């Protein structure tokens, strides 16, 4: 037998059934792989450096901060086995949050760093996938993805762990699948379709399922595989389709389940989603061009973009879908001249975007048809097309221009990284996020609404009122906006007094909310509270009876019923309602405060203190409970504890005059007259005619003088 020559030894092995994957691209030196991957990771780390000071924002409360399922082992069981535990059934995402909660609690930094690490890893995987597919400029495409500012929303927002995790798993699934079935022939021309080992196939399917359990937008992955096969081979046969049947079945099944939960669990239904198919086509056409435009010119970027006004009688709106279709037709027509790659990239881009194009109801469509995080996955196709087109075009340019190309590319990446760095600051906290959004989208009612919710949570009810009022002006037909206005007026009345005019005003908002949505639990609860203060206790009790009928396990409704029953003098029934609320949610602070108030009325001081201590331990930012707790300690002559809780109360409510007066009195009881005088003076700055502050100030000054004369 003749010995093999050196040339023969370099030939790829023939790939019979069960043989290993034949590489589609020449192997690169290890140092180059390490350097390329390291540079991508470093770029991501620098671009997203501001996350070290970034906190939790919108929806993070539901996913992390207030998610009780993260606290216990049973919660982990419910995450997987009880789909209704979370609004969206993405158990793998919630499992990562569960693990992180037990590692570093509610410190935001850990969650943000995991998002950044997942994004950086996806950039490296994207680069290696393009290298495997022999796409020119693969590293440049991955670098653009790594630092492009449109990606900042997915990376800097903890809730969008869904995006960064699902993409990483989808890319791993693609790598594994192409080990099983390379989309093109090997270099010696031998057909290796379905010639890989089946362990890679099983791994790919498992990774695909894991990606779906992170976010079902990846359901399009088997279609992406077929487009890539068509791009490489020019045709797709049954042999390529058959192994992907399980992928399609699982993807479609979980995708339809997500559509159902989005509608029935999340709330993507109602008049705001009542679009004809023609309307949805117009939305899709507009959205596709919006997304492509933002990738090409990523400025300005907003958390909420203006909602398109869709009018099927406006002929100009038909230009968007027609232009998108024309691009696809033109690329098909020119495929022999320019290759199939551009058409494949455009098909992948639009195909992956389909779940977010308006054909299915998605809750954020209430306020905008587009969002940066909707195109996190789809953007990869256009990045690959742009990078490949640039590299191929440069080869036709004179040598001097070719030498300048790396400098131009580096400058582009620096600009993108700088924009991403700046954009990441926007996600620092809720107030920063919504103020930035309003500056870019002044008609964004949801930003005003959420800024109002943030102000209300911070006990700044005046600021909450201003923002809710603006939200109602911009969107008067939204039940939540009307209800929010009624509730903030309740808070203001609790502080300033319930006048007949104020009661009528708040009831007007609640009535309007119930006209829009008669099943509104929030509006009925608010109406109940307003009726109590209008001395119509029986009607108030009836409102809460209706809310409990509509939602029997709603802790808010049971707690509200307890409040109105207490006001009506039915202490025993009131206590039953509060205890029922605490059975449903043991950490429900309003019910704890309600029980405390009931105990105060019955002079059960020790129990009242116990309930209030639990409330402020669960919710440290709770000035009302802090004030009431301080009052109880003052009654027990535990002045040091009273002083501490009064101080916490006024720290969160600096304009609360009575709080400053009580804090001054507590300092006086502790013989700390200088501090007492400062507190009374602060009260008089806020309310110069306050008689209690005036009298106590004189008394404190007298006691201070008397103290100074004692040797």
VOGU-3710 file (C-alpha; in Angstrom, 3 decimals, decimal comma):
1> xxxxxxxxxx> 0,000/0,000/0,000  1,349/3,417/-0,961  2,044/5,775/1,884  -0,095/8,930/1,950  1,574/12,054/0,701  1,727/15,252/2,731  -0,963/16,755/0,488  -3,235/13,754/0,971  -2,936/13,946/4,748  -4,291/17,488/4,650
11> xxxxxxxxxx> -7,499/16,472/2,892  -10,611/16,380/5,083  -11,805/12,983/6,138  -14,758/11,606/4,278  -17,881/12,163/6,300  -19,895/8,988/6,478  -22,822/8,643/8,853  -21,707/9,246/12,422  -18,503/11,035/11,477  -17,518/14,284/13,165
21> xxxxxxxxxx> -18,247/17,732/11,832  -16,009/18,851/8,944  -14,993/22,466/9,557  -16,477/25,030/7,207  -13,627/27,532/7,607  -9,877/27,247/8,055  -8,763/27,058/11,655  -7,519/30,360/13,079  -4,472/30,670/15,333  -5,348/30,395/19,004
31> xxxxxxxxxx> -3,778/33,767/19,785  -6,024/35,442/17,236  -9,131/33,802/18,673  -8,128/34,809/22,192  -7,324/38,380/21,157  -10,518/38,772/19,156  -12,725/37,427/21,942  -10,867/39,413/24,593  -11,262/42,653/22,659  -15,008/42,086/22,243
41> xxxxxxxxxx> -15,413/41,434/25,971  -13,295/44,484/26,848  -15,371/46,700/24,554  -18,589/45,534/26,199  -17,115/46,050/29,678  -16,098/49,633/28,899  -19,317/50,560/27,076  -21,447/49,285/29,961  -19,268/50,516/32,811  -22,074/52,802/34,127
51> xxxxxxxxxx> -24,076/49,740/35,241  -22,003/49,741/38,436  -24,218/52,655/39,535  -27,426/51,491/37,888  -30,384/50,354/39,968  -33,715/48,688/39,329  -36,227/50,319/36,992  -39,656/49,642/35,502  -40,913/46,038/35,792  -37,831/45,046/37,814
61> xxxxxxxxxx> -40,106/45,197/40,856  -42,261/42,402/39,398  -39,305/40,347/38,204  -36,919/40,821/41,134  -37,559/43,382/43,894  -41,113/42,395/44,785  -41,069/38,841/43,447  -41,928/36,617/46,402  -41,244/33,473/44,345  -37,510/34,219/44,515
71> xxxxxxxxxx> -37,461/33,957/48,290  -38,120/30,247/48,886  -37,506/26,769/47,500  -41,257/26,418/47,017  -41,135/29,591/44,946  -38,670/27,898/42,604  -41,063/24,973/42,279  -43,920/27,338/41,415  -41,779/29,183/38,857  -41,515/25,950/36,871
81> xxxxxxxxxx> -44,753/24,107/37,637  -47,317/26,893/38,116  -47,254/29,093/34,990  -49,509/31,710/36,597  -46,830/32,415/39,233  -45,354/35,008/36,854  -47,134/37,082/34,229  -44,940/35,548/31,538  -43,857/31,909/31,648  -40,107/32,261/31,258
91> xxxxxxxxxx> -38,983/29,920/34,053  -35,308/29,824/33,108  -35,047/33,600/33,450  -36,768/33,553/36,836  -34,517/30,685/37,918  -31,447/32,812/37,244  -33,029/35,575/39,329  -33,809/33,030/42,069  -30,168/31,946/42,189  -28,901/35,517/42,186
101> xxxxxxxxxx> -31,305/36,539/44,950  -29,793/33,827/47,144  -26,272/34,924/46,195  -26,455/38,707/46,570  -29,993/39,561/47,599  -31,468/42,713/46,110  -28,206/44,461/45,281  -28,683/45,526/41,636  -25,015/45,325/40,648  -24,924/41,524/40,500
111> xxxxxxxxxx> -27,954/41,328/38,204  -26,505/43,975/35,892  -23,107/42,322/35,692  -24,725/39,021/34,696  -26,608/40,797/31,887  -23,387/42,401/30,664  -21,538/39,065/30,790  -24,297/37,327/28,811  -24,235/40,076/26,173  -20,437/39,895/25,844
121> xxxxxxxxxx> -20,585/36,117/25,483  -23,231/36,415/22,775  -20,994/38,842/20,873  -18,181/36,274/20,875  -20,547/33,463/19,832  -21,951/35,636/17,045  -18,427/36,272/15,744  -17,581/32,560/15,743  -20,869/31,698/14,044  -20,163/34,150/11,224
131> xxxxxxxxxx> -16,633/32,728/10,913  -18,082/29,223/10,650  -20,436/30,438/7,924  -17,558/32,267/6,160  -19,241/35,661/6,369  -16,722/38,423/5,561  -16,216/40,976/8,331  -17,569/38,670/11,017  -15,565/40,244/13,836  -16,668/43,743/12,802
141> xxxxxxxxxx> -20,326/42,645/12,831  -19,891/41,177/16,323  -18,126/44,329/17,517  -20,957/46,528/16,229  -23,459/44,318/18,036  -21,321/44,448/21,190  -21,359/48,241/21,519  -24,324/49,410/19,433  -26,435/51,794/21,572  -29,761/50,218/20,541
151> xxxxxxxxxx> -28,668/47,127/22,507  -28,328/49,179/25,724  -31,999/48,765/26,625  -31,682/44,981/26,677  -28,378/44,929/28,549  -28,849/47,738/31,109  -32,407/46,710/32,037  -32,528/43,776/34,463  -35,964/42,644/33,288  -34,572/42,107/29,799
161> xxxxxxxxxx> -32,533/39,169/31,069  -35,093/37,505/28,788  -33,302/38,929/25,757  -29,660/38,450/26,682  -30,151/34,918/28,025  -32,363/33,666/25,194  -29,995/35,006/22,526  -26,968/33,323/24,075  -28,807/29,990/24,232  -30,095/30,391/20,669
171> xxxxxxxxxx> -26,577/31,048/19,368  -25,283/27,980/21,220  -28,127/25,981/19,666  -27,110/27,172/16,189  -23,480/26,203/16,791  -24,522/22,727/17,932  -26,939/22,265/15,014  -24,301/23,163/12,439  -22,020/20,539/13,970  -24,787/18,060/13,316
181> xxxxxxxxxx> -25,708/19,350/9,839  -23,345/21,862/8,246  -25,335/24,114/5,905  -22,832/23,774/3,041  -20,552/21,215/1,434  -17,026/20,591/2,703  -13,999/21,788/0,795  -13,606/18,484/-1,076  -17,144/18,872/-2,411  -18,638/15,987/-0,456
191> xxxxxxxxxx> -22,220/16,467/0,703  -22,307/16,303/4,499  -25,948/17,073/5,123  -27,155/15,291/8,266  -23,749/13,648/8,597  -22,918/14,987/12,055  -23,284/13,063/15,287  -26,715/12,981/16,878  -25,429/14,135/20,249  -24,955/17,566/18,678
201> xxxxxxxxxx> -28,523/17,420/17,394  -29,873/16,535/20,840  -27,792/19,292/22,422  -29,055/21,804/19,866  -32,682/20,882/20,529  -32,157/21,080/24,308  -30,523/24,497/23,995  -33,372/25,663/21,759  -35,950/24,615/24,359  -33,924/26,414/27,042
211> xxxxxxxxxx> -33,884/29,535/24,865  -37,666/29,313/24,435  -38,043/29,048/28,216  -36,131/32,325/28,413  -38,064/34,160/25,679  -40,178/32,662/22,914  -39,081/35,240/20,350  -36,420/32,637/19,454  -39,171/30,382/18,077  -38,054/31,516/14,629
221> xxxxxxxxxx> -34,676/29,753/14,983  -35,546/26,658/12,845  -36,743/28,999/10,089  -33,453/30,898/10,399  -31,588/27,611/9,916  -33,528/26,894/6,718  -32,808/30,383/5,368  -29,094/29,853/6,045  -29,224/26,472/4,279  -30,951/28,078/1,280
231> xxxxxxxxxx> -28,338/30,853/1,260  -25,516/28,308/1,205  -27,057/25,729/-1,132  -29,622/27,577/-3,214  -32,337/25,120/-2,269  -33,944/23,399/0,700  -35,009/19,783/0,499  -37,001/17,535/2,777  -33,765/16,170/4,215  -33,029/19,570/5,751
241> xxxxxxxxxx> -36,600/20,145/6,929  -37,243/16,787/8,604  -34,775/17,140/11,536  -36,211/20,593/12,237  -39,787/19,353/12,669  -39,388/18,952/16,477  -37,934/22,474/16,608  -40,944/23,867/14,763  -43,424/21,934/16,918  -41,923/23,067/20,223
251> xxxxxxxxxx> -41,358/26,621/18,994  -44,891/27,067/17,661  -46,421/25,444/20,747  -44,600/27,629/23,274  -45,014/30,662/21,025  -48,805/30,238/20,967  -48,779/29,756/24,740  -46,935/33,076/25,084  -49,512/34,759/22,837  -52,251/33,431/25,138
261> xxxxxxxxxx> -50,518/34,531/28,356  -49,730/37,954/26,876  -53,425/38,412/26,240  -54,947/36,849/29,359  -52,213/37,175/32,026  -50,387/40,331/31,027  -53,462/42,152/29,724  -52,802/42,713/26,007  -56,456/43,019/25,067  -59,195/45,608/24,809
271> xxxxxxxxxx> -59,925/48,518/22,505  -56,253/49,505/22,312  -55,527/46,193/20,554  -58,574/46,163/18,282  -56,839/46,301/14,904  -57,921/44,917/11,572  -55,459/42,777/9,622  -54,894/45,719/7,294  -54,011/47,906/10,295  -51,548/45,283/11,487
281> xxxxxxxxxx> -49,869/45,161/8,068  -49,469/48,947/8,175  -47,996/48,743/11,687  -45,587/46,019/10,591  -44,418/47,962/7,540  -43,773/51,081/9,604  -42,027/49,131/12,365  -39,612/47,309/10,042  -38,310/50,589/8,641  -38,191/52,148/12,103
291> xxxxxxxxxx> -35,965/49,340/13,385  -33,662/49,382/10,383  -33,405/53,167/10,669  -32,464/53,039/14,358  -29,669/50,562/13,610  -28,338/52,883/10,909  -28,781/56,100/12,927  -29,195/55,309/16,651  -30,195/58,754/17,822  -32,264/59,727/19,662
301> xxxxxxxxxx> -33,061/56,613/21,660  -36,061/56,591/23,991  -37,515/54,113/26,443  -40,992/54,846/25,034  -41,285/56,023/21,434  -44,373/57,873/20,128  -47,110/55,462/19,130  -47,779/55,394/15,399  -51,152/56,803/14,378  -52,472/54,142/12,027
311> xxxxxxxxxx> -54,986/55,251/9,403  -55,854/52,848/6,606  -57,314/55,767/4,625  -53,955/57,557/4,478  -52,298/56,358/1,272  -48,789/57,364/2,373  -48,896/54,755/5,143  -49,054/51,989/2,530  -45,620/53,047/1,275  -43,890/51,396/4,250
321> xxxxxxxxxx> -45,076/47,793/3,725  -44,889/48,189/-0,059  -41,305/49,446/0,169  -40,361/46,535/2,438  -41,887/44,087/-0,027  -40,126/45,840/-2,916  -36,748/45,375/-1,210  -37,353/41,634/-0,821  -38,515/41,300/-4,455  -35,518/43,276/-5,712
331> xxxxxxxxxx> -33,048/41,180/-3,717  -34,662/38,019/-5,086  -34,455/39,398/-8,619  -30,759/40,317/-8,226  -29,715/37,205/-6,309  -27,739/35,865/-9,259  -25,755/39,110/-9,530  -25,161/40,021/-5,885  -25,596/36,612/-4,280  -28,252/35,211/-1,974
341> xxxxxxxxxx> -26,655/36,627/1,198  -28,392/40,053/1,245  -31,815/38,481/0,741  -31,096/35,873/3,442  -30,092/38,617/5,902  -33,224/40,671/5,198  -35,466/37,600/5,506  -33,879/36,673/8,847  -34,176/40,266/10,102  -37,872/40,575/9,255
351> xxxxxxxxxx> -38,685/36,990/10,217  -37,188/37,258/13,694  -39,037/40,566/14,154  -42,447/39,037/13,312  -43,585/38,546/16,970  -43,018/42,281/17,586  -44,435/43,666/14,330  -48,053/43,930/15,411  -49,485/40,656/14,160  -49,768/39,468/17,768
361> xxxxxxxxxx> -50,905/41,499/20,768  -48,026/42,573/22,989  -48,785/44,583/26,134  -46,337/47,455/25,394  -48,370/48,209/22,243  -50,676/50,160/24,584  -48,206/53,019/24,461  -45,837/52,276/21,560  -45,583/49,853/18,654  -41,776/49,810/18,790
371> xxxxxxxxxx> -39,061/49,440/21,425  -35,304/49,040/21,252  -35,341/45,687/23,016  -37,762/44,238/20,448  -34,988/44,027/17,834  -32,154/42,714/20,018  -32,167/39,303/18,270  -33,115/40,458/14,777  -30,405/43,124/14,595  -27,679/40,489/14,182
381> xxxxxxxxxx> -28,756/39,819/10,598  -28,363/43,436/9,494  -25,093/43,833/11,386  -23,723/40,821/9,501  -24,999/42,188/6,180  -23,548/45,659/6,823  -20,143/44,328/7,873  -19,909/41,841/4,977  -21,014/44,453/2,454  -18,475/46,935/3,776
391> xxxxxxxxxx> -15,588/44,452/3,623  -16,471/43,330/0,092  -16,898/46,923/-1,103  -13,509/47,909/0,318  -11,786/45,307/-1,837  -12,767/47,316/-4,900  -11,295/50,563/-3,567  -7,752/51,853/-4,138  -5,084/50,607/-1,747  -4,793/53,873/0,220
401> xxxxxxxxxx> -8,493/53,887/1,012  -8,317/50,247/2,064  -5,585/51,126/4,541  -7,775/53,867/6,036  -10,729/51,490/6,475  -9,590/50,001/9,833  -9,247/53,520/11,252  -12,750/54,416/10,087  -14,116/51,191/11,580  -12,350/51,875/14,876
411> xxxxxxxxxx> -13,796/55,402/14,986  -17,288/54,030/14,323  -16,933/51,547/17,185  -15,637/54,284/19,502  -18,645/56,475/18,643  -21,062/53,584/19,219  -19,368/52,679/22,508  -19,571/56,303/23,640  -23,279/56,483/22,794  -23,880/53,216/24,634
421> xxxxxxxxxx> -21,921/54,484/27,639  -24,091/57,612/27,683  -27,335/55,683/27,110  -26,577/53,317/29,980  -26,675/56,275/32,390  -30,338/56,752/31,446  -31,159/53,469/33,208  -29,642/54,625/36,508  -33,025/54,921/38,251  -36,693/55,383/37,472
431> xxxxxxxxxx> -36,728/59,146/37,753  -33,745/59,564/35,408  -35,286/57,130/32,923  -38,675/58,839/32,739  -37,333/62,386/32,717  -35,125/61,396/29,771  -38,083/59,726/28,047  -40,296/62,796/28,417  -37,547/65,029/27,029  -37,524/62,897/23,860
441> xxxxxxxxxx> -41,219/62,023/23,735  -43,270/64,843/25,337  -46,504/63,092/24,363  -45,497/59,899/26,159  -48,315/59,659/28,686  -47,043/56,390/30,121  -43,762/58,084/31,115  -45,712/60,755/33,015  -47,821/58,049/34,617  -44,835/55,993/35,709
451> xxxxxxxxxx> -43,035/59,091/36,967  -46,151/59,794/39,018  -46,094/56,263/40,438  -42,427/56,744/41,338  -43,155/60,082/43,047  -46,070/58,552/44,949  -43,897/55,670/46,150  -41,476/58,322/47,424  -44,404/60,023/49,224  -44,060/63,097/47,015
461> xxxxxxxxxx> -47,780/63,326/46,366  -47,663/66,842/44,915  -45,237/65,729/42,201  -47,291/62,579/41,654  -50,386/64,735/41,173  -48,647/66,906/38,550  -47,498/63,891/36,544  -50,774/61,978/36,783  -52,661/65,094/35,674  -50,432/65,402/32,610
471> xxxxxxxxxx> -50,933/61,700/31,837  -54,720/62,127/32,023  -54,568/65,148/29,698  -52,609/63,123/27,142  -54,694/59,964/27,494  -58,096/60,711/29,049  -59,598/57,378/28,001  -57,326/55,170/30,048  -58,870/53,668/33,176  -55,564/53,477/35,042
481> xxxxxxxxxx> -54,779/57,149/34,449  -58,166/58,184/35,852  -57,821/55,825/38,794  -54,303/57,051/39,566  -55,575/60,628/39,736  -58,297/59,617/42,158  -55,859/57,778/44,411  -53,304/60,600/44,548  -56,120/62,993/45,484  -56,944/60,593/48,324
491> xxxxxxxxxx> -53,352/60,853/49,551  -53,403/64,633/49,324  -56,690/64,746/51,210  -55,257/62,536/53,956  -52,514/65,116/54,343  -54,477/68,346/53,861  -57,980/67,370/54,915  -61,071/65,955/53,219  -63,144/68,880/51,948  -66,420/68,304/50,049
501> xxxxxxxxxx> -64,788/69,745/46,916  -61,804/67,390/47,135  -64,079/64,368/47,722  -66,211/65,283/44,697  -63,078/65,704/42,586  -61,636/62,300/43,446  -64,995/60,573/43,026  -65,262/62,125/39,565  -62,028/60,430/38,507  -63,119/57,087/39,954
511> xxxxxxxxxx> -66,485/57,316/38,209  -64,784/58,057/34,908  -62,453/55,077/35,414  -65,443/52,792/36,048  -67,208/54,125/32,951  -64,160/53,109/30,912  -63,787/49,740/32,670  -66,565/48,653/35,065  -64,372/45,773/36,287  -61,572/48,099/37,469
521> xxxxxxxxxx> -60,571/46,866/40,921  -58,381/49,889/41,589  -61,176/52,350/40,794  -63,700/50,486/42,944  -61,300/50,433/45,884  -60,702/54,153/45,482  -64,419/54,839/45,219  -64,916/52,894/48,433  -62,374/55,041/50,305  -63,902/58,233/48,907
531> xxxxxxxxxx> -67,392/57,153/49,978  -66,172/56,564/53,532  -64,967/60,153/53,758  -68,268/61,316/52,263  -69,976/59,608/55,253  -71,550/56,987/52,990  -70,134/53,951/54,763  -72,715/51,437/53,532  -72,021/52,327/49,891  -68,296/52,073/50,588
541> xxxxxxxxxx> -68,693/48,590/52,042  -70,715/47,603/48,961  -67,900/48,753/46,650  -65,407/46,522/48,436  -67,861/43,615/48,388  -67,900/43,963/44,586  -64,124/44,038/44,334  -63,857/40,878/46,439  -66,472/39,189/44,239  -64,451/40,135/41,157
551> xxxxxxxxxx> -61,140/39,084/42,720  -61,568/36,933/45,873  -57,822/36,626/46,567  -56,946/40,293/46,196  -55,163/41,418/49,369  -55,711/45,084/48,479  -59,475/44,630/48,433  -59,609/42,771/51,742  -57,401/45,375/53,369  -59,526/48,198/51,941
561> xxxxxxxxxx> -62,648/46,502/53,252  -60,995/46,400/56,665  -60,395/50,156/56,521  -64,002/51,044/55,681  -65,413/48,602/58,233  -63,191/50,162/60,897  -64,459/53,612/59,875  -68,017/52,297/60,149  -67,326/51,078/63,699  -67,418/47,363/62,813
571> xxxxxxxxxx> -64,118/46,509/64,523  -64,592/42,734/64,619  -65,397/42,432/60,891  -62,612/44,887/60,133  -60,044/42,726/61,895  -61,246/39,651/59,992  -60,699/41,487/56,700  -57,191/42,618/57,637  -56,253/39,121/58,763  -57,631/37,663/55,515
581> xxxxxxxxxx> -55,458/40,108/53,580  -52,426/38,963/55,585  -53,284/35,313/54,932  -53,145/36,068/51,202  -49,986/38,157/51,531  -48,203/38,060/54,926  -45,980/40,954/53,826  -48,777/43,277/52,754  -47,788/46,460/54,555  -51,114/48,297/54,179
591> xxxxxxxxxx> -52,898/45,458/55,981  -50,234/45,490/58,696  -50,747/49,217/59,126  -54,522/48,713/59,142  -54,238/46,131/61,906  -51,997/48,535/63,823  -54,533/51,346/63,540  -57,284/49,031/64,725  -55,151/47,983/67,695  -54,492/51,653/68,515
601> xxxxxxxxxx> -58,229/52,343/68,636  -58,615/49,462/71,073  -55,543/50,548/73,106  -53,650/47,351/72,190  -50,398/49,298/72,031  -47,988/46,360/72,118  -49,757/44,678/69,190  -49,905/47,969/67,288  -46,151/48,411/67,678  -45,567/44,839/66,536
611> xxxxxxxxxx> -47,585/45,316/63,328  -45,918/48,653/62,568  -42,425/47,251/63,181  -43,180/44,498/60,678  -44,470/47,047/58,168  -41,366/49,279/58,275  -39,066/46,232/58,216  -40,713/45,061/54,984  -40,944/48,561/53,521  -38,226/50,833/54,929
621> xxxxxxxxxx> -39,492/53,706/52,780  -42,823/54,029/54,602  -42,981/57,432/56,378  -46,637/57,141/57,423  -45,990/53,926/59,323  -42,767/55,369/60,786  -44,735/58,358/62,126  -47,432/56,198/63,698  -44,817/53,891/65,205  -43,033/56,907/66,699
631> xxxxxxxxxx> -46,339/58,064/68,208  -46,806/54,706/69,924  -43,308/54,788/71,398  -43,890/58,364/72,577  -47,060/57,254/74,355  -45,007/54,571/76,112  -42,435/57,277/77,010  -39,751/55,462/75,013  -38,510/58,796/73,714  -35,297/57,604/72,075
641> xxxxxxxxxx> -37,137/55,127/69,854  -39,803/57,736/69,181  -37,135/60,248/68,112  -35,519/57,729/65,765  -38,777/56,919/63,974  -39,893/60,566/63,774  -36,510/61,334/62,161  -37,036/58,601/59,561  -40,523/59,897/58,877  -39,476/63,516/58,189
651> xxxxxxxxxx> -36,448/62,342/56,182  -38,909/60,892/53,671  -41,491/63,669/54,124  -39,468/66,861/54,646  -42,558/69,073/54,223  -44,564/67,278/56,917  -45,032/70,005/59,542  -46,480/67,795/62,282  -43,577/65,405/61,871  -41,079/68,189/62,613
661> xxxxxxxxxx> -43,119/69,302/65,631  -43,256/65,764/67,042  -39,553/65,212/66,350  -38,756/68,446/68,193  -40,894/67,322/71,121  -39,048/63,988/71,229  -35,687/65,795/71,301  -37,075/67,999/74,064  -38,082/64,944/76,103  -34,481/63,742/75,692
671> xxxxxxxxxx> -33,226/67,189/76,885  -31,535/67,769/73,511  -32,876/71,320/73,288  -30,640/72,580/70,467  -31,962/69,878/68,146  -35,500/70,457/69,395  -35,242/74,183/68,587  -33,996/73,402/65,058  -36,965/71,093/64,456  -39,508/73,668/65,655
681> xxxxxxxxxx> -37,832/76,333/63,521  -38,062/74,050/60,478  -41,762/73,541/61,179  -42,257/77,318/61,269  -40,368/77,747/57,985  -42,929/75,404/56,421  -45,906/76,874/58,300  -45,154/80,188/60,056  -48,522/80,286/61,838  -48,324/76,811/63,373
691> xxxxxxxxxx> -49,265/77,398/67,011  -47,848/74,114/68,310  -44,443/74,870/66,796  -44,489/78,408/68,180  -45,391/77,305/71,711  -42,907/74,441/71,734  -40,146/76,674/70,378  -40,605/79,118/73,261  -40,721/76,250/75,746  -37,543/74,657/74,320
701> xxxxxxxxxx> -35,682/77,967/74,483  -36,761/78,463/78,085  -35,684/74,954/79,080  -32,363/75,451/77,306  -31,729/78,669/79,292  -32,756/76,960/82,509  -30,432/74,025/81,704  -27,548/76,466/81,141  -27,989/78,017/84,611  -27,749/74,671/86,390
711> x> -24,138/74,155/87,513
//
